[in-house]
Amino acid sequence: MTKITFYKRNNQYIGFEVNGHTGKDEYGKDLLCAQISTVAQLAIVGADLLKINYFREISDGYLKIMIEDSKDFQKEVQFLFKTCMESFKSIIIDEKKFAKLEVKNV
């Protein structure tokens, strides 16, 4: 199962974490896992294009992105994370057995 966790502070998204393989199909053929990975990596590309400071950690079945000080780009960062969240939601809407999404206030 893939667990997607978004993190918020002061009602603002500050990052998210994607952990685990969905297990819907065999490794290398799992389209659900590929879709989730693509959206997660979109956040990295977006942060790079915005030229903002962020922390990232990527390994097999794991991606975490946390925005550091982004006051100059707050609107853009919120748009980026909200777009990723809505994309994740649409991908996993009928896939509760394989993926779940939650939001945590930190």
For each residue, the residues with C-beta under 8 A, 3 or more apart:
1: 20 22 23 97 98 99 100
2: 18 19 20 21 22 33 36 61 98 99 100
3: 17 18 19 20 99 100 102
4: 16 17 18 19 36 88 92 99 100 101 102
5: 16 17 19 101 102 103 104
6: 13 15 16 81 85 101 102 103 104
7: 13 14 15 16 17 66 103 104 105 106
8: 11 12 13 14 103 104 105 106
9: 12 14 105 106
10:
11: 8
12: 8 9 74 77 78
13: 6 7 8 16 77 78 81 82 85
14: 7 8 9 66 67 106
15: 6 7 54 55 64 65 66 67 81
16: 4 5 6 7 13 40 43 64 65 81 84 85
17: 3 4 5 7 62 63 64
18: 2 3 4 36 37 40 62 63 64
19: 2 3 4 5 61 62
20: 1 2 3 61 62
21: 2 27 30 33 61
22: 1 2 30 32 33 36 95 98 99
23: 1 30 98
24: 30 31 32 33 95 98
25: 29 30 31 32 33
26: 29 30
27: 21 30
28:
29: 25 26
30: 21 22 23 24 25 26 27 33 34
31: 24 25 34 35
32: 22 24 25 35 36 91 92 95 98 99
33: 2 21 22 24 25 30 36 37
34: 30 31 37 38
35: 31 32 38 39 91
36: 2 4 18 22 32 33 39 40 88 91 92 99
37: 18 33 34 40 41 63
38: 34 35 41 42
39: 35 36 42 43 84 87 88 91
40: 16 18 36 37 43 44 63 65 84
41: 37 38 44 45 63
42: 38 39 45 46 83 84 87
43: 16 39 40 46 47 65 80 81 84
44: 40 41 47 48 56 58 63 65
45: 41 42 48 49
46: 42 43 49 50 80
47: 43 44 50 52 54 56 65 67 77 80
48: 44 45 51
49: 45 46
50: 46 47 73 76 77 80
51: 48
52: 47 67 68 70 72 73 76 77
53: 67 68 69 70
54: 15 47 65 66 67 68 70
55: 15 64 65 66 68
56: 44 47 63 64 65 66
57: 62 63 64
58: 44 62 63 64
59: 62
60:
61: 2 19 20 21
62: 17 18 19 20 57 58 59
63: 17 18 37 40 41 44 56 57 58
64: 15 16 17 18 55 56 57 58
65: 15 16 40 43 44 47 54 55 56
66: 7 14 15 54 55 56
67: 14 15 47 52 53 54 70 77
68: 52 53 54 55
69: 53
70: 52 53 54 67 73 74 77
71: 74
72: 52
73: 50 52 70 76 77
74: 12 70 71 77 78
75: 78 79
76: 50 52 73 79 80
77: 12 13 47 50 52 67 70 73 74 80 81
78: 12 13 74 75 81 82
79: 75 76 82 83
80: 43 46 47 50 76 77 83 84
81: 6 13 15 16 43 77 78 84 85
82: 13 78 79 85 86
83: 42 79 80 86 87
84: 16 39 40 42 43 80 81 87 88
85: 6 13 16 81 82 88 89 101
86: 82 83 89 90
87: 39 42 83 84 90 91
88: 4 36 39 84 85 91 92 101
89: 85 86 92 93 101
90: 86 87 93
91: 32 35 36 39 87 88 95 99
92: 4 32 36 88 89 95 96 98 99 100 101
93: 89 90
94:
95: 22 24 32 91 92 98 99
96: 92 99 100
97: 1
98: 1 2 22 23 24 32 92 95
99: 1 2 3 4 22 32 36 91 92 95 96
100: 1 2 3 4 92 96
101: 4 5 6 85 88 89 92
102: 3 4 5 6
103: 5 6 7 8
104: 5 6 7 8
105: 7 8 9
106: 7 8 9 14
